[in-house]
Amino acid sequence: MIGIFDSGVGGMTVARAIEKELPHCRLVYFGDLARTPYGSKSAETIRKYAVENSEFLLKKGARLIIVACNSAASVASDLLRDKFPVPVFEVITPAIRQVWQTSKIGRIGIIGTRATITSRIYEEKIKEQRKDFQVFSQPCPLLVPLVEEGWLNKRETKMIIRRYLHPLKLKNIDTLVLGCTHYPLLKKLIQPRMGRRVRVIDSSRALAGELAVFLEKNPELAKSLSSAGENEYYVSDITEAARATAERIFGRRINLSLP
């Protein structure tokens, strides 16, 4: 099984992308709704949660871990790789590779939680290969709670998005990275406010593509991830908003269970 965890239901955008890319692989998902959002918490606390979430997924039979939370990916990925004897993937690196490939003028915008933006992980990794690129970051702390509450089409949400994106528009960026797996649910609001000339990168799709390539090169592991049965979706708290958001992501009813 492929294990995926996030601070809430936003990481289901990653699960959905992997489901489309690798339909024969079985998934187990954990969304930590009871402790969301991670983005406003300390790096030490996020690392603690990331370890606990990974341990839960491994007990459920995961042979590979995906950190679908940008906040956790930015501060805990290396720790998880050192601690657990399974491959660990995260959502940041695949998005950055797309930045290198697609940006024409090297002016990049990043939106994410405070933890992700404060870590400067995107800027550091982008400049590892392209020192000439300019990176402009914008924390958007209100977006995750709005998504978790299902406020995807509210006037207030549109106003907040406009306010967050305005500084990046002034920087004349040509590429915008959605630095949180909740944000693809707001892409239909974000793209028109940035304009057609700005490429908006969804890390969930980038990750699914890279995972497929990795499994092609590791057929034994790929075989172990394929099994009969339904995908499993666990959350640490069940709310009606979470159910509605999950169904919106997958286009079908999703059975959410407590651990």
C-alpha positions in Angstrom: 0.0 0.0 0.0 1.0 3.6 -0.6 0.7 5.6 2.6 -0.2 9.3 2.4 -0.7 11.8 5.2 -1.7 15.5 5.4 -2.8 17.9 8.1 -6.4 17.5 6.8 -8.3 16.6 3.6 -6.3 18.8 1.2 -3.8 16.0 0.7 -6.6 14.0 -0.9 -5.7 16.0 -4.1 -2.5 14.0 -4.0 -4.3 10.7 -3.4 -6.7 11.5 -6.3 -3.8 12.3 -8.6 -2.0 9.0 -7.7 -5.3 7.1 -8.1 -5.5 8.3 -11.7 -1.8 7.7 -12.4 -1.5 4.4 -10.7 -5.0 2.8 -10.5 -3.6 -0.6 -9.6 -1.9 0.6 -6.4 -3.8 0.5 -3.1 -3.7 3.6 -0.9 -4.1 4.3 2.8 -4.6 8.0 3.7 -4.5 9.8 7.0 -5.8 13.4 7.4 -5.0 14.9 10.8 -8.1 17.1 11.0 -8.1 17.2 14.8 -4.7 19.0 14.8 -5.0 21.0 11.6 -3.6 23.4 10.5 0.1 22.5 10.7 1.2 25.7 9.1 0.8 27.8 12.3 2.7 25.3 14.5 6.4 25.1 15.4 8.8 22.9 13.4 9.3 20.7 16.4 5.6 20.0 16.8 5.2 19.4 13.0 8.0 16.8 13.1 6.4 15.0 16.1 3.1 14.8 14.2 4.8 13.6 11.0 6.5 10.8 12.8 3.2 9.7 14.5 1.3 9.9 11.2 4.0 7.8 9.4 3.9 5.2 12.2 0.1 4.9 11.8 0.4 4.4 8.0 3.1 1.8 8.4 1.0 -0.2 10.9 -1.8 -0.1 8.3 0.5 -1.8 5.8 2.1 1.1 3.9 5.4 0.2 2.1 6.0 3.8 0.9 5.2 7.1 2.6 4.1 10.3 0.9 4.2 13.6 2.8 1.3 15.4 1.2 1.5 18.3 3.6 3.9 21.1 2.5 4.4 22.2 6.1 5.5 18.8 7.1 7.5 18.2 3.9 9.5 21.4 4.5 10.7 20.5 8.0 10.2 16.7 8.5 11.1 14.8 5.3 14.7 14.2 6.1 13.8 13.0 9.6 11.3 10.5 8.2 13.8 9.2 5.7 16.3 8.6 8.5 13.8 7.1 10.9 11.8 4.7 8.6 13.1 2.0 6.2 10.8 2.8 3.4 10.9 5.3 0.5 9.6 8.7 1.5 8.3 11.1 -1.1 7.2 14.7 -0.6 5.3 17.3 -2.6 7.9 20.0 -2.8 10.6 18.5 -5.0 8.4 17.5 -8.0 6.9 21.0 -8.0 10.3 22.6 -8.1 11.4 20.5 -11.0 8.4 21.8 -12.9 9.4 25.3 -12.1 12.9 24.7 -13.6 11.3 23.3 -16.7 8.5 25.8 -17.3 9.5 29.3 -16.2 10.7 31.5 -19.1 11.7 34.6 -17.2 12.7 33.2 -13.8 10.3 35.1 -11.7 8.6 32.7 -9.4 5.8 33.1 -6.8 5.2 30.8 -3.9 2.1 30.7 -1.8 1.9 28.5 1.3 1.3 28.3 5.0 3.5 30.3 7.4 5.6 27.2 8.3 6.3 26.5 4.6 7.1 30.0 3.7 9.2 30.6 6.9 11.3 27.5 6.1 12.4 29.0 2.7 12.5 25.5 1.4 11.1 26.4 -2.1 13.5 29.3 -2.5 16.5 27.3 -1.4 15.7 24.3 -3.7 14.9 26.5 -6.7 18.2 28.3 -6.4 20.1 25.1 -6.1 19.8 24.7 -9.8 18.9 28.2 -11.0 20.7 30.8 -9.0 19.4 33.4 -11.5 15.7 32.8 -10.6 14.0 35.3 -8.3 11.6 33.8 -5.8 8.8 35.8 -4.2 6.9 34.1 -1.3 3.5 34.9 0.2 2.2 33.2 3.4 -1.6 32.6 3.1 -2.6 31.3 6.6 -6.3 31.7 6.1 -6.7 29.5 3.1 -6.3 26.0 4.7 -9.1 26.7 7.3 -11.3 28.1 4.5 -10.8 24.9 2.5 -11.3 22.7 5.5 -14.6 24.5 6.1 -15.7 24.0 2.5 -15.8 27.8 1.8 -14.6 27.3 -1.8 -16.9 29.7 -3.5 -17.6 32.3 -0.8 -17.2 36.0 -1.5 -15.0 36.3 1.6 -12.7 33.6 0.2 -12.4 35.4 -3.1 -11.5 38.6 -1.3 -8.9 37.0 0.8 -7.3 35.3 -2.2 -7.2 38.6 -4.1 -5.5 40.3 -1.1 -2.9 37.5 -0.8 -2.1 37.4 -4.5 -1.8 41.2 -5.1 1.8 41.5 -3.9 2.8 38.7 -6.3 1.0 40.2 -9.2 3.1 43.4 -8.7 6.2 41.3 -9.0 5.3 40.2 -12.6 5.9 36.6 -11.9 5.4 34.0 -14.7 5.0 30.9 -12.5 3.0 30.4 -9.3 3.6 27.4 -7.1 0.6 26.2 -5.0 2.8 25.4 -2.0 0.0 23.6 -0.1 -2.0 20.6 -1.2 -5.2 22.3 -0.1 -4.7 25.0 -2.7 -5.6 23.1 -5.8 -9.2 23.2 -4.6 -8.9 27.0 -5.0 -7.2 26.9 -8.4 -10.3 28.0 -10.2 -10.2 31.2 -8.1 -6.5 31.6 -8.2 -5.8 31.2 -11.9 -8.1 34.0 -13.2 -6.7 36.4 -10.6 -3.2 35.8 -11.7 -4.0 35.9 -15.5 -3.4 33.5 -18.3 0.3 34.3 -18.7 1.1 32.9 -15.2 1.6 29.1 -15.1 0.0 27.7 -11.9 1.8 24.5 -10.7 -0.1 21.9 -8.8 2.4 19.7 -6.9 -0.1 16.8 -6.6 0.1 16.1 -10.3 3.8 16.5 -10.4 4.3 14.1 -7.6 2.0 11.4 -9.1 4.1 11.6 -12.3 7.4 11.2 -10.5 6.1 8.3 -8.4 5.0 6.5 -11.5 8.5 6.8 -13.0 10.1 5.6 -9.7 7.9 2.5 -9.6 8.7 1.6 -13.2 12.3 1.5 -12.1 11.4 -0.5 -9.0 9.1 -3.2 -10.2 9.3 -5.4 -7.1 8.2 -2.5 -4.9 5.5 -1.7 -7.4 4.2 -5.2 -7.2 4.0 -5.1 -3.4 1.9 -2.0 -3.6 -0.8 -3.6 -5.8 -3.4 -5.6 -3.9 -7.1 -6.3 -3.9 -9.4 -4.3 -1.7 -10.6 -0.7 -1.3 -8.5 2.3 -0.6 -8.7 3.4 3.0 -9.2 7.0 4.2 -8.7 7.8 7.9 -9.1 11.2 9.6 -8.5 12.1 13.2 -11.8 13.9 13.3 -14.8 13.6 11.1 -16.8 16.7 10.0 -19.5 17.2 7.5 -17.2 19.8 5.8 -14.5 17.2 5.5 -16.9 14.7 3.9 -18.1 17.3 1.4 -14.6 18.3 0.5 -13.5 14.7 0.0 -16.4 14.0 -2.3 -15.6 17.2 -4.2 -12.0 16.1 -4.8 -12.9 12.5 -5.9 -16.2 13.1 -7.5 -17.8 10.3 -5.5 -18.6 9.4 -1.9 -15.6 8.7 0.3 -15.9 6.6 3.4 -13.9 8.5 6.2 -13.0 6.4 9.2 -11.4 7.2 12.6 -8.1 5.5 13.3 
